[in-house]
Amino acid sequence: MEYLVVSDNHTFIISRHDGDIPVEDTPLGLYFYDTRHLSALQVRLDGQPLELLSWNDEHVYHAVCLLTNGALRSAEGGIDRQTIAVRRERVVRDAVFERLTLTNYNRTPVAFDLTIEMAVDFADIFLVRGFAGGPRGTIEPVDYQGDRLRFVYRGADEVVRVTDIDLSAIPDTVDILGAEAPPPSRGPQGEGSRRLRQLPTPARAQVHWRVELAPHATWSVTLTMTPSIHATGHPGSERDLTFEQALDEVRASYQAWDDATAMVMTDHPTLNRLLRRSSYDLRALTARFGDVLLPVAGIPWFAVPFGRDSLITSLQTLWFHPDLARGTLRYLAEHQGTQDNPWRDEQPGKILHEMRFGELANTNSAPFNPYYGSIDSTLLFLMLFATTVRWTGDQALYHDLLPAALLALDWMDLYADADGDGYIAFEPRSSAGLRIQGWKDSRDSVVHPDGTLATPPLALVEVQAYAYAARTWMADLLELMGDHNRAAEVRAGAATLKERFNVDFWLAEEGFYAQAIEVGKGPVREVTSNPGHALLCGILTPERAAQVAARLVAPDMLSSWGVRTRSAADPNYNPMSYHNGSVWPHDNSLILWGLARSGFRDQANEIAGRLLEAASHVHLCRLPELMCGYDREPGMFDSPVPYPVSCRPQAWAAGTGLLIVQSILGLEVDAFANTLRLAPHLPPWLSMVEVRNLRVGERRVDFRATRAGVEVISDGGVNVQVEQ
């Protein structure tokens, strides 16, 4: 789905590249806390649409569209095509500020009607996506007062949602339109006439100005569109900012972000662009929840806390901005499972999968407030907790969250291995939840060679690796903190798991690990990318790790753009599928990180190079959520084939470039030992990496890695150890 996105904190707007949100049924709109607060926004001159000349969306918080008129004919005469310039600027700073500047390039005065049509349906994001609905409240009649239109919705969840639209110029005419159901259109997954006919009928209005312009004169108007939610603690902006003030504020917030992060410069222009893009997108996807900041998963569908996504993003970016990990851990600990609730797939100690804030979640029509149907989030929480404390030396974080970590460990023992076979497996209990609860969560992502869907309970290969890492990394941390008895208890069983895992999951005929074990039935004998995650967890034997590394870079697995989710030689391979042959950048980043940690540096760099090549071909050098698994066809398809509904920006896709740099540098931090360890292995396409403002505890380090070695520019009092 191609769109223009402008975002800040919990507010984002997605539109066509000309800035319009059509009146027709589309997924576009202004969203705030899982509700669409604007479902149409169209600009017309004398009733005619504008023509797009160009647009710029380099900065996620600010976009500019350059447009012009078509030929305009009226009783008063005509206006030639491409003689009225329209500059459409949009910035988001809690509210959406939109400024239209019109310039007359005729040699004579002109007059025309400027019309802006807007509609608000207050649709829950699950309705927009075509999912089943639930109870609905009431949209009140549009309230117009001079320079403001107010749209109000009183929800079935007893929450009042409001969209205020303030106008810098009072219109000549305002039409409050009768409600009309929008016609159906093709949905974001191409399914023809969608269930979006279930969408509520929007409230609509048109505002009109009669604009008269002398030659080369300009006229402008600014719309300030403010979403707000009452009785929930999620108010919108109550400040009266101008467009310029909003733009200055959000620019200042990005500068503060830069000041807090590590800064990276290389001699590779595409890598530099990718890293800058990664930083911008991570900032755009970082939202405040109470007192903490954490990365939400992605725009448009997943702009909320996701356990797995937020945790993996925080692992990818720990060296770059450790505060993301701190915020993620604190938020997830606050919402840790406390009861056995099958509707939400909740269990005591379990870490959430997804937190939603819309009407369907609030009325319990969907089990997502929060939902716990993720088998790996709890394990990733433990991995991130252990790693973050060691990297930051944050004693307060350790003591504050140790109880949550111990509850997570209890969940592993008491709930995750329900049949006592030693493997962590999932079996969905919620009738409205996910059937597959690993990161490849589409219903057909775990399938036997004959096409039969594997049936839960399922023990996924990467989940067992995460479980091993969770135990061993936590045991190491507990020992470091002097809790030796508890460390021994946590480590107990890890060695047995490793021994059994390397027997039960191994497919001798493939020289690779099975995707999963169907509990009570045996392995799912499929070659997928999943075992690549095990490389970073320490569960593989050295001999088996070498075989996994070799297979991951074999032609059936390694496409022109990265490792495929499923072997191209597999009968279930589909390069256009969501999880059965596509290429996911975050999946590749964890694989190459594991390869680098396991000593397979050349293979890691090969994958990194292919991801970088993919980034060089996509808009803004922004790696998407996923790409189709096709290889390059020189002269025919020289760039990645896009997946139609890939989220952009996506947090763990944005984190990929940063984990590439960490893997190339062999960068590890131990704040308790006041030590930065570097083991650079630069690929042939890279000769220099310079890192500044790298945090080691409370100290900062600057260094430069080249083929000649590592130059420490400023050690900040940190012990820098370099392995050649």
ZIWOZI-V571497 format. One record per helix or strand of 3 or more residues. SS is the DSSP state (A for helix, B for strand). FROM is the first residue (numbers start at 1). TO is the last residue. If there is no record, write none. Layout:
[[SS	FROM	TO] [SS	FROM	TO]]
This chain:
[[B	4	8] [B	11	15] [B	29	32] [B	35	38] [B	40	45] [B	51	59] [B	62	68] [B	72	74] [B	77	79] [B	84	92] [B	96	104] [B	110	120] [A	125	128] [B	143	145] [B	148	154] [B	160	167] [B	173	177] [A	195	198] [B	203	213] [B	218	230] [A	243	260] [B	263	266] [A	269	284] [B	286	289] [B	292	295] [A	307	316] [A	322	334] [A	342	344] [A	359	362] [B	369	371] [A	377	392] [A	395	416] [B	458	460] [A	461	480] [A	484	491] [A	494	504] [B	516	518] [B	522	524] [A	530	536] [A	542	552] [B	562	564] [A	585	597] [A	601	617] [A	619	621] [A	651	654] [A	656	665] [B	668	670] [B	675	678] [B	688	696] [B	699	706] [B	709	714] [B	719	722]]
